[in-house]
């Protein structure tokens, strides 16, 4: 299989979308910490906001790195995508229960990422033997095979 299956491409796109939205979320959390007026518990709240921004940024960078490695394939990349999906699904579920039902979108997207990255076609594609640089040109050339 020389072409990435649709499920793997969708998982890659979903990783990029989640990574970019996570960066936007971490910027928003950091901005909230920067303008927070300290009171009796101000230092602790600012610290929690910065901790949440750091965790969000780390997950975003991980999502973007895993999506960049999709073309290379390999089981570790697929397991990384599944791991990112689980973290997003669980944290979205917790945020839904703790804060607002709008956070359920993260839980749904994380579960979708787990399903796409764990699918049979995606698993087969990641477990393939990588092609050498000369093979794709020969494999895509029309005409009779040798």
TAJO-V558734 format. One record per run of one state. SS is the DSSP state (A for helix, B for strand, O for the rest). FROM is the first residue (numbers start at 1). LEN is the number of residues. Records with the same first field share a line. If there is no record, write none. Layout:
SS=FROM-LEN + FROM-LEN
This chain:
O=1-5 + 36-6 + 69-6 + 99-2 + 118-2 + 127-8 + 141-6
A=6-30 + 42-27 + 75-24 + 101-17 + 120-7 + 135-6
